[in-house]
């Protein structure tokens, strides 16, 4: 999901090429103007200048190496203004563009899931569609036994990127160009399996957690500084 400037929510629904619109006042759900047919939507993001960025994939081809996997940028009218699918060598940029954010200088940052185990990476694209950086995790945290499985991603007001590495109980903090400069082990403060991220006002971050047992998953609001 992603929130628009009018306080409505855009929702990506499995199996639907069109984003749904959840009205913030009436709580009614309707079809939005954002359509990626014949593909299916996955990750969604609303930029600071109110463009809508959508991850889109061909139905039934996930992790099969076939079909299309792309990131589409649309204006407020739902008109496509950019599309990112292939690199300069005509190779696919993405396997499964699962989650998306953007930075103040126009870079688009995509959590790209690589296989059914949800091992992944973060792909940072410049406005021209060039690859600025690919982040595959940190050697202190990630290994073949503990692969990087990014799930949530968000950009802070200081233009840094926060990535949730759920299974390793870690937040990776990247620059706007995708270079890591710190990681935070959330397990040290009792936050396990950080999965989804959202900002809530200046200096506050929501961390939605997964769970591996019968205990209900938790949602934390944390205060941060220096990011």
C-alpha positions as CSV (number, residue, x, y, z in Angstrom):
1,X,0.0,0.0,0.0
2,X,1.0,3.7,-0.4
3,X,-0.6,6.9,0.8
4,X,-1.4,9.8,-1.6
5,X,-1.3,13.5,-0.8
6,X,-5.1,13.6,-0.4
7,X,-4.7,11.0,2.5
8,X,-6.2,8.1,0.4
9,X,-4.5,4.7,0.2
10,X,-3.5,2.9,-3.0
11,X,-3.6,-0.9,-2.6
12,X,-2.0,-3.6,-4.7
13,X,-4.3,-6.6,-4.8
14,X,-3.0,-10.0,-5.9
15,X,-4.2,-11.0,-9.3
16,X,-5.4,-7.5,-10.2
17,X,-3.8,-5.2,-12.9
18,X,-5.4,-2.1,-11.4
19,X,-4.6,-0.5,-8.1
20,X,-7.5,-0.1,-5.7
21,X,-8.2,3.2,-4.0
22,X,-9.2,3.3,-0.3
23,X,-10.9,6.6,0.4
24,X,-9.5,8.1,3.7
25,X,-12.8,9.7,4.6
26,X,-15.5,7.2,3.5
27,X,-13.4,4.0,3.9
28,X,-14.8,2.9,0.6
29,X,-12.7,0.9,-1.9
30,X,-12.9,1.5,-5.6
31,X,-10.8,1.1,-8.7
32,X,-8.1,3.7,-9.2
33,X,-6.9,5.2,-12.5
34,X,-3.6,3.3,-12.2
35,X,-3.6,0.3,-14.4
36,X,-0.7,-2.0,-15.5
37,X,-2.7,-4.5,-17.6
38,X,-2.0,-7.1,-18.8
39,X,0.5,-7.4,-15.9
40,X,-0.2,-7.8,-12.2
41,X,0.8,-5.1,-9.6
42,X,3.1,-5.8,-6.7
43,X,5.1,-3.0,-5.0
44,X,3.7,0.5,-4.9
45,X,5.2,3.9,-3.9
46,X,4.1,7.5,-4.2
47,X,7.0,9.9,-4.7
48,X,7.4,13.4,-3.2
49,X,6.1,15.0,-6.4
50,X,3.0,12.6,-6.4
51,X,4.0,10.2,-9.1
52,X,2.9,6.6,-8.6
53,X,5.6,4.0,-9.0
54,X,4.3,0.4,-9.4
55,X,6.2,-2.9,-9.7
56,X,4.5,-5.1,-12.3
57,X,4.9,-8.7,-13.4
58,X,3.5,-11.1,-16.0
59,X,1.0,-13.4,-14.4
60,X,2.1,-17.0,-13.6
61,X,5.8,-16.4,-14.4
62,X,7.2,-15.6,-11.0
63,X,10.8,-16.9,-10.7
64,X,10.5,-18.8,-14.0
65,X,12.8,-16.4,-15.9
66,X,10.1,-15.6,-18.4
67,X,7.5,-12.9,-18.9
68,X,8.0,-9.2,-18.0
69,X,9.1,-7.8,-14.6
70,X,9.3,-4.0,-14.6
71,X,8.8,-0.8,-12.6
72,X,6.3,1.7,-14.1
73,X,6.1,5.4,-13.2
74,X,2.7,7.1,-13.7
75,X,1.6,10.7,-13.2
76,X,-1.4,11.8,-11.2
77,X,-3.7,11.0,-14.1
78,X,-2.5,7.4,-14.4
79,X,-0.6,8.1,-17.6
80,X,2.7,6.1,-17.9
81,X,5.7,8.5,-18.0
82,X,8.6,6.0,-17.5
83,X,9.1,2.3,-17.6
84,X,12.1,0.4,-16.3
85,X,12.6,-3.2,-17.5
86,X,16.0,-3.8,-19.1
87,X,19.5,-2.6,-18.4
88,X,22.0,-1.2,-20.9
89,X,22.8,-4.8,-22.0
90,X,19.1,-5.6,-22.6
91,X,19.1,-7.9,-19.5
92,X,16.2,-7.8,-17.1
93,X,16.6,-5.4,-14.3
94,X,14.4,-7.3,-11.9
95,X,13.1,-10.7,-10.9
96,X,10.2,-9.6,-8.7
97,X,10.0,-5.9,-7.8
98,X,8.5,-6.5,-4.4
99,X,8.8,-3.2,-2.6
100,X,9.7,0.3,-3.8
101,X,10.8,3.7,-2.4
102,X,12.5,6.8,-3.9
103,X,14.9,9.4,-2.8
104,X,14.8,13.2,-3.0
105,X,17.3,13.2,-5.9
106,X,15.0,11.0,-8.0
107,X,16.6,7.6,-7.5
108,X,14.2,4.7,-7.4
109,X,15.1,1.9,-4.9
110,X,13.5,-1.5,-5.4
111,X,13.5,-4.6,-3.2
112,X,14.0,-7.3,-5.9
113,X,13.2,-10.8,-4.7
114,X,15.3,-13.4,-6.5
115,X,13.7,-16.8,-5.7
116,X,11.0,-18.6,-3.8
117,X,13.0,-18.5,-0.6
118,X,12.7,-14.6,-0.8
119,X,16.4,-14.1,-1.0
120,X,16.8,-10.7,-2.5
121,X,18.7,-7.5,-3.1
122,X,18.1,-3.7,-3.4
123,X,18.4,-2.2,-6.9
124,X,18.9,1.6,-7.0
125,X,18.1,3.2,-10.3
126,X,18.9,6.7,-11.6
127,X,16.2,8.7,-13.4
128,X,17.6,7.5,-16.7
129,X,17.1,3.9,-15.7
130,X,20.8,3.3,-15.1
131,X,21.9,1.1,-12.2
132,X,23.4,3.3,-9.5
133,X,24.0,0.5,-7.0
134,X,23.0,-3.1,-6.2
135,X,23.1,-3.9,-2.5
136,X,23.2,-7.6,-1.6
137,X,23.5,-7.4,2.1
138,X,26.4,-6.9,4.6
139,X,29.1,-9.4,5.2
140,X,28.8,-9.0,9.0
141,X,25.2,-10.0,8.9
142,X,24.5,-12.0,5.7
143,X,26.1,-15.3,4.5
144,X,24.9,-18.3,2.5
145,X,23.5,-19.7,5.8
146,X,21.9,-16.3,6.6
147,X,21.0,-14.8,3.2
148,X,19.8,-11.2,2.7
149,X,16.0,-11.4,2.5
150,X,14.9,-7.7,2.3
151,X,11.2,-7.2,2.8
152,X,10.4,-3.6,3.8
153,X,12.0,-0.4,2.5
154,X,11.5,3.3,3.3
155,X,13.3,6.7,2.7
156,X,13.9,9.0,5.7
157,X,13.6,12.8,5.6
158,X,17.5,12.9,5.5
159,X,17.3,11.0,2.2
160,X,18.7,7.7,3.6
161,X,17.2,4.3,2.9
162,X,16.1,1.9,5.6
163,X,15.8,-1.8,4.6
164,X,14.3,-4.5,6.8
165,X,16.1,-7.8,6.7
166,X,13.4,-9.9,8.5
167,X,15.1,-13.3,9.2
168,X,18.3,-11.7,10.4
169,X,16.5,-9.2,12.8
170,X,18.4,-6.3,11.1
171,X,17.8,-2.9,9.6
172,X,20.3,-1.9,6.9
173,X,20.8,1.8,6.5
174,X,21.9,2.9,3.0
175,X,22.8,6.3,1.5
176,X,20.5,7.7,-1.2
177,X,23.0,6.1,-3.7
178,X,22.5,2.6,-2.1
179,X,25.9,2.4,-0.2
180,X,25.6,0.9,3.3
181,X,26.9,3.0,6.2
182,X,25.4,1.2,9.2
183,X,23.2,-1.7,10.2
184,X,21.1,-2.1,13.3
185,X,20.4,-5.4,15.0
186,X,16.8,-5.0,16.2
187,X,17.0,-8.2,18.2
188,X,19.2,-6.3,20.7
189,X,16.1,-4.2,21.7
190,X,13.7,-7.0,21.5
191,X,12.3,-6.4,18.0
192,X,12.4,-9.7,16.1
193,X,11.6,-10.4,12.5
194,X,11.2,-6.8,11.3
195,X,9.2,-7.1,8.1
196,X,7.5,-3.8,7.0
197,X,8.4,-0.2,7.5
198,X,6.6,3.2,7.5
199,X,7.4,6.7,8.7
200,X,5.1,8.5,11.1
201,X,6.0,12.1,11.5
202,X,9.5,13.5,12.2
203,X,11.7,11.0,13.9
204,X,9.3,8.2,14.2
205,X,9.3,4.8,12.4
206,X,6.8,2.0,12.5
207,X,8.2,-1.5,12.3
208,X,5.7,-4.3,11.5
209,X,7.1,-7.7,12.5
210,X,6.5,-11.2,11.3
211,X,6.3,-14.3,13.5
212,X,7.2,-17.9,13.2
213,X,5.0,-19.3,15.9
214,X,1.5,-18.9,17.4
215,X,2.4,-15.6,19.1
216,X,0.8,-12.7,17.4
217,X,3.0,-10.5,15.3
218,X,3.8,-7.0,16.8
219,X,3.8,-3.5,15.5
220,X,6.4,-1.1,17.0
221,X,6.7,2.6,16.9
222,X,10.2,3.7,17.5
223,X,11.9,7.0,17.8
224,X,15.1,7.5,15.8
225,X,17.7,10.2,15.2
226,X,20.7,10.7,13.0
227,X,19.2,8.9,10.0
